[in-house]
Amino acid sequence: METYIMAIDQGTTSCRAVLINHAAEVIASAQKEFTQYFPHPGWVEHDANEIYLTVQSVMATCLQKAKADPQQIVGIGITNQRETTVVWDKESGLPIYNAIVWQSRQTSEICDQLRAQGCEELIQSHTGLRIDPYFSATKIRWILDHVDGAQERAEKGELLAGTIDTWLIWKLSDKAAHVTDYTNASRTMLYNIYDRCWDPEILKLLQIPESMLPQVQDCSGLFATVPAFHFYGHAVPILGVAGDQQVALFGQKCFHPGMAKNTYGTGCFLLMNTGETPQRSKNGLVTTIACGYEGKITYALEGSIFVAGSAIQWLRDQMHFMSSSAESEDMAKASGDHSVMVVPAFTGLGAPYWDPHCRGAIFGITRGTTPEDLTRATLNSLAYQTRDVLTAMEKDAGRKIAALRVDGGASANRYLMQFQSDLLQCQVVRPQNVESTALGAAFLAGLSCGYWENLQEIEAMNSGDHTYEPAISKEEADALYTRWQQAVRAARMMPYTE
Ligand code: ADP
């Protein structure tokens, strides 16, 4: 009887379950969306119970699709949208408020207060992060402030908090385990990534009782057991957990310092493995935990670009240049123009600029500019922004990368990948299976039970990589990049007004 690992990928808009075999092939998968709540402009919330039910439903559908017996599943790996936070009642098991999603800006006032109190240095030097509503800490504070009696109940030990991995494990284990892994902990802005503990000073500052927080463990190992009544008559262990971007780094086999991956989705997420010593960023990136494996912590530098694939959606849905994002490839190839520059700062600029006031701009338009030219320039902007972040990473890490590993929806665009390689003057490597997230979660789970022996065995698997090599000179690449930097400078000089 063939055995499998089940990866659960709990994303921002949908939940997926993916069955993976020993050759790291996808045997079956099931996906289901869940409701997004926008109670106020800029707020984003999820119903944590709906997320749990959706996960259960995709697990069942996936088993059915594969016609697999639950006994064939040797373990579960979980990866999740990071930072999104749930607070729930330990007794009833019910959330006391919706899950506050990573994108939600409802805690920006709390962040402003922390900045006004001069806490930036404390936060960066203990957690590696910048003060931002993105991270979990202020989301917990907000819930305790806005739900009647919550602070008091938290102090009495009646409430639990966690990121989505913690919530799912607690539910799937029938309340037996309140745990998380190092990567998810490192995104809360409450975890001291140097001392490896919930940070007493930050907890005190935010008045968050430590009793609410989960136990933190390695990404690969036993987290909990899903009892037989939750898994069709067969008890199955949860053996691997990590946040989605870290798990993609792992799924891309970036096991060694200096290896980096970029995920081209709605936004872009770049992570570089920086080894066992955390590198503090001086160039607008955050320091985070890449993995905890066999008692060893690996750190990463991370930079997020807010607008990437969503700029292609803008061309498709607002500009009506095309009917599918994939068409952008042929359109870009049909353009002969290099001079148009699109700065897609629709919601400000993320790393390394952190400029919330900047808005999008287009430069270099002539009477002859076509939709093809604008499409090409928009695709190019994904590559330029990637060079911005990678340059910052290389400066912080004090090393150059040899190759950039890529995944995510827009990595299917061959024009973009070639331009990326040209502009970075390094190899761009795209695996055949771009399901890096599901694979990474499966690897973490499989490694902890001997399904895969060790990292070397995983490294040795052929992932059918396609490699793009630079096809222009360094001088040409630098000249293009200089123009991009001018365009960003100009866009940032135009003040944004409502
Ligand atoms: P997410 O996980 O953030 O939802 P995905 O990894 O599924 O994102 O990627 C979807 C994004 O990639 C969309 O924004 C879409 O516009 C873009 N995209 C998908 N295919 C292509 C393509 N061939 N060329 C350019 N962009 C693409």
Boltz pocket constraint, residues with backbone or C-beta under 6 A from the ligand:
constraints:
  - pocket:
      binder: B
      contacts: [[A, 264], [A, 265], [A, 266], [A, 267], [A, 308], [A, 309], [A, 310], [A, 311], [A, 312], [A, 313], [A, 325], [A, 326], [A, 327], [A, 328], [A, 329], [A, 408], [A, 409], [A, 410], [A, 411], [A, 412], [A, 413]]
      max_distance: 6.0
